[in-house]
Amino acid sequence: MDDTVKLTSINVVLGIIAGVLSGIFTIGMLGIKNDMIGLLIGIIFVYASLKIADMISTEDLDRSQKIWDCVLPFFFTWVIVWILLANYL
């Protein structure tokens, strides 16, 4: 499997997980209602996904490839899931 497909797939799954966690803190399901915790979760997951990308990739990734294969799929998935959960739960 190509590195691009692996990295994009992993970051979409991480985006869903981070979006659910951010949504939980936004609507206050755990007793803590704070949007900034949701944002902090997203930032932590982006940093973790970039570290995972360095471990998974077989070739050296440049900055633009990391942005297109890691950050953008994660960001769009995270924001969509977070907004849907915050608006409909």
C-alpha positions as CSV (number, residue, x, y, z in Angstrom):
1,M,0.0,0.0,0.0
2,D,1.2,3.5,-0.9
3,D,2.3,5.8,2.0
4,T,-0.1,8.4,0.9
5,V,-3.1,6.1,1.3
6,K,-1.9,4.9,4.7
7,L,-1.3,8.3,6.0
8,T,-4.6,9.7,4.8
9,S,-6.5,6.8,6.1
10,I,-4.9,7.0,9.6
11,N,-5.5,10.7,9.8
12,V,-9.2,10.4,8.8
13,V,-9.7,7.9,11.6
14,L,-7.8,10.2,14.0
15,G,-9.9,13.1,12.9
16,I,-13.1,11.1,13.7
17,I,-11.8,10.2,17.1
18,A,-10.7,13.8,17.9
19,G,-14.0,15.2,16.6
20,V,-16.0,12.9,18.9
21,L,-13.8,13.9,21.9
22,S,-14.1,17.6,21.0
23,G,-17.8,17.3,20.6
24,I,-18.1,15.6,24.0
25,F,-16.3,18.5,25.7
26,T,-18.2,21.1,23.7
27,I,-21.7,19.9,24.7
28,G,-20.6,19.0,28.2
29,M,-21.3,15.3,28.4
30,L,-18.6,14.7,31.0
31,G,-19.6,17.6,33.2
32,I,-17.0,19.9,31.7
33,K,-18.3,22.3,29.0
34,N,-15.4,24.1,27.3
35,D,-14.8,24.6,23.6
36,M,-11.1,25.4,24.2
37,I,-10.5,21.8,25.5
38,G,-11.9,20.6,22.1
39,L,-9.5,22.9,20.3
40,L,-6.6,21.7,22.5
41,I,-7.5,18.0,21.7
42,G,-7.3,18.8,18.0
43,I,-3.9,20.5,18.3
44,I,-2.6,17.5,20.3
45,F,-3.9,15.1,17.7
46,V,-2.3,17.0,14.8
47,Y,1.1,16.9,16.6
48,A,0.6,13.1,17.2
49,S,-0.4,12.5,13.6
50,L,2.7,14.2,12.3
51,K,4.9,12.0,14.6
52,I,3.0,8.9,13.5
53,A,3.6,10.0,9.9
54,D,7.4,10.0,10.5
55,M,7.2,6.5,11.9
56,I,5.0,5.0,9.2
57,S,6.4,6.5,6.0
58,T,9.1,4.5,4.3
59,E,10.5,7.5,2.4
60,D,11.4,11.0,3.6
61,L,8.4,13.3,3.6
62,D,8.7,17.0,2.8
63,R,6.6,19.7,4.5
64,S,4.0,20.0,1.7
65,Q,3.4,16.3,1.5
66,K,2.9,16.2,5.3
67,I,0.3,19.0,5.0
68,W,-1.6,17.3,2.2
69,D,-1.4,13.8,3.5
70,C,-1.7,14.4,7.2
71,V,-2.9,17.8,8.4
72,L,-5.7,18.5,5.8
73,P,-7.5,15.2,5.9
74,F,-7.3,15.3,9.7
75,F,-8.5,18.9,10.0
76,F,-11.4,18.6,7.6
77,T,-12.6,15.3,9.2
78,W,-12.2,16.7,12.7
79,V,-14.0,19.9,12.0
80,I,-17.0,18.2,10.3
81,V,-17.4,15.6,13.1
82,W,-17.0,18.3,15.8
83,I,-19.6,20.7,14.2
84,L,-22.1,17.9,13.6
85,L,-21.9,16.6,17.1
86,A,-22.0,20.1,18.6
87,N,-25.1,21.1,16.6
88,Y,-27.1,17.9,16.7
89,L,-26.6,16.5,20.2
